[in-house]
Amino acid sequence: MEKSKRIFYFDALRALAIVCVMLTHIYSLTYYNLRGQYAIMSSGWIVTQIIGNPFRLGVVLFLMLSGALLLGREEDIRTFLKKRIPRIAIPFIFWNAVLLTVFITSSYFFNLNYIQSFDFQSIVNYIYTSLLGKNTGFGPNWYFWMILGTYLILPIFNKWIKHSSLREVEYFLVIWLITALFDFTIMKEFPIMLTYFSGPIGFIVLGYYLRYTERPIFKNKMFILLLTLVPACILLINSYVLSSPTHMEYPHRYSLWISLEVAGVFLLFKNAKFNISENRIVKRIITAIAQYSYGIYLFHYSILLLIIRNLQNYNQPIYICILFTSTLVSSVLIMSILNRIPYLNQVIGAK
């Protein structure tokens, strides 16, 4: 079967998305080191809050890419679900089977206490709660259930998209941004119930819209830079104002400022003139990270936990750099090796 032609700015965005996810997870596992130890605006605080605020856009970038790539296609519901659901479900099952085996056996033989009891009921309960993302090492599993629910409704939105003008899509996005402001930014209940416009589906529609819109303002370099940098700065200012030595403030992933920032990032990459034909190594690295991104997402958190368990805690900025580099390199290497194995390369989450 002939492979579809890859769009490089999509690959670059997908690579950026998994990098942002890694940085966010590093933030969630290391920010406690700063509580009560670093003054606000110290180097450690600044680095930690930069990766915990403006870089908190990995998941929503993945959602936007799904919309940009999947909406507007000529597919009925059965065809869509038959093609898409296995692509996310099979790698989810594979990597959870691997991780569950590792965590259960390491607890049994090495007393690592990931599971406290080994009777049948306890093991079944551990497997169930791990699949739901409620146990150590399995937190990222929430994304699978979210994207699965989104995929189930996507064929319905696809029918609407195919019979709607971009102006009608803009109508939807304006109301969605209102929900982002009230529900996920100022955390106040909006008097009108706008549940149907809220949450992940808005990023799906936004990705489709930004891919196909030809509005001149979305090609204006100054506008794109402002759309990217102003929300990022607001997030940092908000963190500075609301944080304390014992509390690190960070935004909801569906907040208005994240929504605007990720729109700016998408447009920045869409309009960028990628001239890397002379540097094929860079292109191969970016493409590889993009191809392996879903598989990396499913298991990198456990790699990160393993590295933290065995790594001395250095100065916070250095510590974060070591964690990020070692997690990214080891994750890409694991995927690269497994991708060379026949049959196994069909289930690991490589695209």
N, C-alpha and C positions, 0 to 999 in steps of 0.2 A: 504494500500500500504506500502511496506517495505521501511523504511528510509535508505538512502544511508549512508554508514559508514563515520563518520567524521574523517578528518585528522587533528590531533591536531596542527601541526605547521601552517596549514592554518588558523585555528581558532585564534591562537596566533598572526599571521600576521594581520588578519582582526581586532582583538581587538586593536592592535597597530595602525592600519590605522585610526580607528575612534578617538582614543586618539590624534593622530597627527593632524587630522582635527580640533578637538576641540581647541587644542593649537594654531593652525594657526589662527582660528577665534578669539580667545582671543587676540592674537597678533594684529590682524587687528583692534580690538575695543579698545585697550589700549595703543598702542605704542605712540599715540599722547600725552599721559600724560608726555612723556619724552622729547618732543621737547622743547628746550630752558630751560629745568629745570635740566636735569642730564648731567654731563660730560660724554663723551665717556669713556668706560671702568669702569664706576661706576657699583655697584652691580645691580641696576635697568636696566641699559643698557645691561649688560652681560646676565642677565636672559631673557630679552625681545628678544635679538637678537639670543639667543640659540633656543628659541621656534619659532622664525620667520625665521630661516635659516635651520639648520640641520633637524628640525622636519617638514619641509614643504614637506613631502613625503606621506601624507595620501592618497590623491586622486590617485597618481600613484601606490601606493600599492594596492588599490582596483582594478585598471586596470590590474596589474600583476596577481592578484588572479583570475580575470575573464579569462585571457588567460590560466593560469595553469589549471583551472577547465573545461573550455569550448572547447578549441581547441583540435583537434585530435579525436573528437567523431564521431560516425557513425550516423549522422543525416542529413536529407535533409533540405532545406531552410524552407519549411513550418513547419516542426516539430520543428526546432530550434526557429523560431519566435513565434510560438504558445505557446511554453513553457517559453520562456525568457521574451518577451515583457510584458505580464501581471504581471510578478513578479516585474517589476520596475514601471509599469504604475499605477497599482491599488493602491499601497501605496502612490505614488506621488499624485494621485487624492484625496485620503482620507485625508492625512495630510494637503494638501493645502485647502481642503474644511473646515477642522477644524480651521486652522490658519486664513483663510479669514473671517470666521464667527466671530472669536475672535477679529480680528483687526477692522473689520467694526463696530461691535456692541460696542466695547470699544470706538471707535471714536465718535459714535452717542450718547451714553449715558454718557460717561465720558470725552468727549472733548480732547481725546489724539492726535487728528490731524494726524492719519495715512492716512486718506482720508479727503480731504478738502470739498467735496460737495457730496450730497446724491441723486442727480438726476440720472435717469436710465443710461444715457450715461457715467456719471462719475464713477458709480459703475462698469459698464461693462469694462471701460478702466482700472480701478484699478485692477480688477480681471485679465484681460489680461496681464497687465504689471507685476503683481505679479507672475503669472505663469512663466513669462520669467525671473524672478529673479531681477527685476529692482526697487522693493520697499523695504522699511525697513522691515527686518525680513524674506525676501524671497530670499536673495542673493544666498544661496546654491542651489537654483533651477537650476542654470546653469549646474550643474553636471548631472541632469536628461537628459537634451537635448544633452549633450555631449555623455553620455553613450548610449542613444537611437540611435544616429547616428553611434556610434561604433558597436552596436549590429546589425544594419542593414547591415553592411559590413562584419561582422564576419563570416557568412556562406561562403562567397567567400574566405576569408583567410583560413577558415577551410579546404576547398577543396584543396587549395595549400599546406597547412601544411601536409595533409594526404599523398600527393604524393611527398613530399620533404624530403631530408635528413637533418640531423642537420647541416651539412656543408653549405647547401643552406640557411638554416635559419640564420646561422652566417653571410652570405653574406648580407642578408637583414639588420641585426642588425648593421653591420659596417657602412653601408650607413646611417641608421637611426641615429647613434651616430654623424655622420658628420653633419646632419641637426640640431641635438641638439646643437652642438657647434656653428654653424653659425647663425641659426635662433633664438635661445633662450638663448645663453650665451654671445657671443661677439656682437650679433645683427648686423651682416654684411651679406649682400646678397651673397650667394654662386653663382658662375658663371653658374653652371649647375642647371637646375630646378629639384629639388628633392621633390616636393610637395607630391608625392604618398608615400614617406617613412617617412613623417614628423608627429609629434604630438602624440596623444594618442595611435594610433594603434601599435606603436613601443613597448610600455609598455605591451600591450596585448601579442605580440609575444615574448617579453623578458620573461614574466612569464611562458609561455609554454616551452621555451627553457631551462630556469634554472631548471624547474621541472624535465625535462627528460634527460638533458645532464649528461654524466658520465665522463667528462674530469677531470683528476686527480687534476688539478690546482684549480678547483672549490670545492675541498674537503680539500685543504690546509688551515689550520687555520690562518697562518700568512698572506697569500694572502687575505683571506676573511676579516680579521681585517683591513688590509691596504686599501682594496677596500671600506670599510665602513668609516673608520676614516679620511683618507686623504682628500676625497672630503668634508667631514663635516668641517674639519679644514680650507680648502680653502674657503669655504663659509663664515666662521667666519672672516677670514683674509680679504676677499673681502669686507665684511660688515664694518670692522674696517677702511679700507683704503678709502672707498667711502662714508661713513656716515659722518654726521656733526651734530652739535647741533639742526639743524632744518630739517634734512633729515635722514631717516632710510633706509638704503639700504637692499634689500632682492632679492632673485633670482626668476627667472621664474620657475614655477613648472615643465617645460619640459627641463630645462637646462641640460647641460652635467654633471655638478657636482651632481645634484639631481639624474640623471639617473644612474650614477655610484654608488652613495651612496645607492640607493634603491636596486640595484642589490646585493650589499654587505649585506644589511639587510636581503634580501630574502634568500641568501645562509647561512647566520649566523643562521637563524631559521631552515632552511632545515637540516643543519648538526648538530644542537644542540641535545644533549641527554636529552630530557625532562623527568626528573625523578620526577614526581609529584604524583605518585600513593599513596604516604603516606600523601599527602596534597590535599585531594579532594575538600576542600573549594576553594583553589586557582584555581583548574581546573574548578570548577563550575562557578566561577566569570568570568574567561577568556572566557569560552564557552558561557556564557550568554551575555557578551558584544559583542562577535562575532555574535551570533544569532540575536541580536537586532540591529546590526550596521547600516543597511540601514534605518530602521525606525528612529533610533536616529539621523542619518545624516539629515533626512528631517525636524525634528522639534527642534533639540537642540539649533539652533541659536536663535530662539525666546525665549527659556528658558534662554539662556545667556543674551539676551537683557533685559529680565525682572529682572534678578538678578543684572545686572549692574545698572539698573534704581533705585533699592532699596538698594544698598550696598554702604556704605561709602568707599571712595577711601583711602586705607591704603598705607603703603610702597609698592612699586611696586612688589617686589618678593612675599610678603605676599598676596597682592591683587590678583596676578595671581594664586597662590595656592588655595585661597578660591574660586575664580571663577571656576577653573578647577574641583575641588573636588565637589562643589555643583552642577555644571552643569552635570557632569558625573553621580553622585549618583541619582539625581532627574530624569534624562533621563532614566536610567536603571530601576528605580522603576516604572515610568510611563509605560514603555514597559512591564515590568513584570506583572503589574496589568492588562493591556489590553490583554495580551497574555493568560490570564486565562478565558477570556470571549468568549464563543462560537460564531462563525461567525466573530466577530470582530477580533479575532486572525488571520484570513485569509487575512486581508487587511492592517495591520499596518506595514508590512515590517519585520516580524520575520521569520527567516529561520529555 
